[in-house]
Amino acid sequence: MSAIRVRCNKCGSVARVESSKEIGGGLKQLYCSCRNVECGHTFVMDLTFSHTLSPSALDLPDNVRARLQQGRISATEQPLLFAELAG
């Protein structure tokens, strides 16, 4: 799992994600334990997908993705290509 900083909701200390469970629909449950020995709180947090900021290149047709990767489409041509794909 990539580095996610989780904080204990009881004392505010850093907590460790001990394990996780994929629920589906973009939801994952994180099983956490507080690193503060005086607290010791164990808890479950939900991690959910919110929204896309930049679409994945994997959504492009294979031929377009290949042309972009090979540099066969100039930077000035790219917006026109993407507008055409969206159209």
N, C-alpha and C positions, 0 to 999 in steps of 0.2 A: 504494500500500500504506500502511496506517496505521502510525503510529510504534510500532515494537517495538524495545526496547533489547536488542541482542544483544552478548554478550561473547565475546571470543576465549578458547577453552579452553586456549591455550598461555600467554598472558601476562596475561589478565584485562582487557585494554583493550577499549574500545568498538569494535565491528566494524560495517561497513556491509553491509546487504543489497543486493547488486548486482542480483540477479534472483531469480525464484522459478519453480517448476514445480508445477502441480497434478497430484498423483498419483492422486487419487480416494479415495473412502471417508473423507473428512475429513482427508486427509494432504496436506501441501504441503512441498516441499523448498525451503529458502532457501539461496541461494548467497551466501556472505559473504566479506568481506575485512577483515582487521584494520587499524585506522586507525593503529596504532603502526608507524611507519616502520622501527624496529629489529626488529620481529617479521615483518610482512608475510605472516603466515599466511593462506591462503585455505582455506575449508572449506565443507561443506554441513551444515546443521542441518535436522532434521525438525520441522515444526509440525503438531500433530494436535489434533483436536477431542476434548475430554474428556467433558464432560457439561453439561446444561442447568441453570442456576440458576433461571431464570424462563421459563416457556414463551412462545413468540412469540404476539402478538395475531393474527398471520396464520393461526394454527391454529384460531381461532374461526370459527364460521359467520358468513357475511357479515351476516346480519340482527342478530346479537348484537353484532358489532363496530361496526356502524353505530349501534346504540342506545347503546353505551358512549361512542363518540366524540361523539355529540350530547348527552350528559349526561342521557339519559332514564332511566338506572338509577342510583338513589341508592347511596351508599357502603355503606349497610347492606343493600341488596338484592344487591350484587355477590357476596358470599360464597355466598349462596343460589343464585344463578344458576350460579356456577362449580361448586358441589357438584352441581347438577342436571345440568350438562353432563358431569361426570366419572362420574356415576352410571350 
